[in-house]
Amino acid sequence: MPRLTPEEREAFLATPGILCRIATLKEDGAPAVTPIWYIYEDGKVFVTPRRESAWLWNLKRDPRVAITIDEEAHPYRKVVIEGVAQLAYDLGHDDEWRDQYRRIARRYVPPEGAEHYIQETIDQPRALIAVPLEGSKVQTWRMPVPGEEYRGIWHDRYYVPGSKMARE
C-alpha cells in the first residue's frame, strides 16, 4: 500500500476543510471519538476543545489519543496518529493564542465568516491541545496513483494465499 512521502503528508495535513477525528478514553476506559477542526503547524496537530467538551476532560485525565485525518475523495489519503496530547494553553488563556484560533477557523470557514464565528463565540473558553508527530506513531497511506502498481492497495497480510493479488 502506498504511503505518503513526507512532502505529501505535509501538504495533505495543510489541506483546508478536512476534519480530524480524535479518540480519547472515557473514565471507564471506553473510547470516545469526536470529529473536530484542526490545524497542523510546527510538526503538531492542534485542536481546540471548549470548556464543556467531554473529550477535554478525558485528555486531562489520560492524554493518550488516536487521531485520524482522512479524505473522502480519491486517492483517499489518510494519516493516523497515536500519541500523547499536550496542553499548550489551558482554559482562560484564549487571548494568548487567538491568532492561531483564527487560522484554524479560516481552514473551515471563509475569512469574513471565520471572524464572525470567532466574535460570536469569543466568550466561550477553550483550551489548545497539541499532538506532536515526533514521538508519536504515525501511519499514512493512499490509493495508488497512475503509474503505480495497483496490487499494493492493501498490506500483504490481507491477501489470501493463492488469490489473484497475493504475492507468492
C-alpha positions as CSV (number, residue, x, y, z in Angstrom):
1,M,0.0,0.0,0.0
2,P,1.5,3.3,-1.0
3,R,2.5,5.6,1.9
4,L,2.6,9.3,1.7
5,T,6.0,10.8,1.3
6,P,6.9,13.3,4.0
7,E,6.2,16.1,1.5
8,E,2.8,14.5,0.6
9,R,2.0,14.2,4.3
10,E,2.8,17.8,5.0
11,A,0.7,19.0,2.0
12,F,-2.2,16.8,3.0
13,L,-2.2,17.9,6.6
14,A,-2.3,21.5,5.4
15,T,-5.3,20.9,3.1
16,P,-8.2,23.1,4.3
17,G,-11.6,21.7,5.1
18,I,-10.7,18.1,6.2
19,L,-11.9,17.1,9.6
20,C,-9.8,15.5,12.3
21,R,-11.3,12.7,14.4
22,I,-9.8,12.4,17.8
23,A,-10.2,9.4,20.0
24,T,-9.9,9.8,23.8
25,L,-10.5,7.5,26.7
26,K,-13.5,7.9,28.9
27,E,-13.2,7.4,32.7
28,D,-14.4,3.8,32.3
29,G,-11.8,3.1,29.6
30,A,-14.3,3.2,26.7
31,P,-13.2,5.1,23.6
32,A,-14.8,8.3,22.6
33,V,-14.4,9.7,19.1
34,T,-15.1,13.4,18.2
35,P,-14.9,15.0,14.8
36,I,-13.2,18.4,15.1
37,W,-11.5,21.2,13.3
38,Y,-7.7,21.2,13.5
39,I,-4.6,22.9,12.2
40,Y,-1.2,21.4,11.5
41,E,1.7,23.7,12.4
42,D,5.3,23.2,13.5
43,G,5.0,19.4,13.3
44,K,2.0,19.3,15.6
45,V,-1.8,18.8,15.2
46,F,-3.6,21.5,17.2
47,V,-7.2,21.1,18.3
48,T,-9.4,23.4,20.5
49,P,-11.9,21.8,22.9
50,R,-14.4,24.1,24.6
51,R,-14.7,24.1,28.4
52,E,-17.6,21.7,28.4
53,S,-16.2,19.2,25.9
54,A,-16.1,15.8,27.4
55,W,-13.0,15.0,25.4
56,L,-11.1,17.8,27.0
57,W,-11.7,16.3,30.4
58,N,-10.8,12.9,29.0
59,L,-7.4,14.3,27.9
60,K,-6.7,16.0,31.2
61,R,-7.2,12.6,32.9
62,D,-5.4,10.5,30.3
63,P,-3.6,12.3,27.5
64,R,-3.3,9.3,25.2
65,V,-5.0,9.9,21.8
66,A,-5.5,8.4,18.4
67,I,-6.2,10.8,15.6
68,T,-7.4,10.1,12.1
69,I,-7.3,12.7,9.3
70,D,-8.6,11.4,6.0
71,E,-10.3,12.4,2.8
72,E,-13.4,11.1,1.1
73,A,-12.2,11.5,-2.5
74,H,-9.5,9.6,-4.5
75,P,-6.7,9.0,-3.7
76,Y,-8.2,8.6,-0.2
77,R,-5.2,9.9,1.7
78,K,-5.1,9.0,5.4
79,V,-2.9,9.9,8.4
80,V,-3.3,8.1,11.6
81,I,-1.5,9.3,14.7
82,E,-1.3,7.5,18.1
83,G,0.4,9.7,20.6
84,V,0.1,11.8,23.8
85,A,-1.7,15.1,23.8
86,Q,0.0,18.2,25.3
87,L,-1.9,21.1,26.9
88,A,-0.5,24.0,25.0
89,Y,-2.9,26.5,26.7
90,D,-5.4,25.7,29.4
91,L,-8.9,27.3,29.7
92,G,-8.9,31.0,30.3
93,H,-5.8,31.8,28.1
94,D,-7.7,32.2,24.8
95,D,-6.4,35.7,24.2
96,E,-2.8,34.3,24.2
97,W,-3.5,32.1,21.1
98,R,-6.4,33.8,19.4
99,D,-4.5,34.3,16.2
100,Q,-3.9,30.6,15.9
101,Y,-7.6,30.0,16.5
102,R,-8.3,32.4,13.6
103,R,-6.1,30.3,11.4
104,I,-8.0,27.2,12.5
105,A,-11.4,28.8,11.8
106,R,-10.2,30.0,8.3
107,R,-9.4,26.5,7.3
108,Y,-13.1,25.7,7.5
109,V,-15.0,29.0,7.0
110,P,-14.2,31.9,4.6
111,P,-12.3,34.7,6.3
112,E,-15.3,37.0,6.9
113,G,-17.3,34.1,8.2
114,A,-14.5,32.9,10.4
115,E,-14.1,36.3,12.1
116,H,-17.9,36.4,12.7
117,Y,-17.8,32.9,14.2
118,I,-14.9,34.0,16.5
119,Q,-16.6,37.2,17.6
120,E,-19.9,35.4,18.3
121,T,-18.2,32.7,20.4
122,I,-15.3,34.7,21.9
123,D,-16.8,34.4,25.4
124,Q,-16.7,30.6,25.3
125,P,-13.4,29.4,26.9
126,R,-11.3,26.9,25.0
127,A,-8.1,25.1,25.6
128,L,-5.4,24.5,23.0
129,I,-4.2,20.9,22.7
130,A,-1.1,19.9,20.7
131,V,-0.3,16.4,19.4
132,P,3.2,16.3,18.1
133,L,4.1,13.9,15.3
134,E,7.6,13.5,16.7
135,G,7.4,10.8,19.3
136,S,4.0,9.5,18.1
137,K,3.2,6.5,16.0
138,V,2.3,7.9,12.6
139,Q,0.9,5.9,9.7
140,T,0.0,7.1,6.3
141,W,-1.4,5.6,3.1
142,R,-3.4,6.3,0.0
143,M,-4.6,4.5,-3.1
144,P,-2.2,4.1,-5.9
145,V,-1.9,6.9,-8.4
146,P,-1.4,6.5,-12.2
147,G,1.9,4.6,-12.9
148,E,1.9,2.7,-9.5
149,E,1.2,-1.0,-9.1
150,Y,-2.5,-1.5,-8.2
151,R,-1.7,-4.6,-6.2
152,G,-0.3,-2.6,-3.4
153,I,-3.6,-1.2,-2.2
154,W,-3.6,-3.4,0.9
155,H,-1.0,-4.6,3.3
156,D,0.3,-8.1,2.3
157,R,-1.3,-9.7,5.3
158,Y,-4.8,-9.1,3.9
159,Y,-4.3,-11.1,0.7
160,V,-5.4,-14.7,0.9
161,P,-2.6,-17.0,-0.2
162,G,-3.1,-18.1,-3.8
163,S,-5.5,-15.3,-4.6
164,K,-5.2,-13.1,-7.7
165,M,-3.2,-10.3,-6.0
166,A,-1.3,-12.4,-3.4
167,R,2.5,-12.4,-3.7
168,E,3.7,-15.9,-3.6
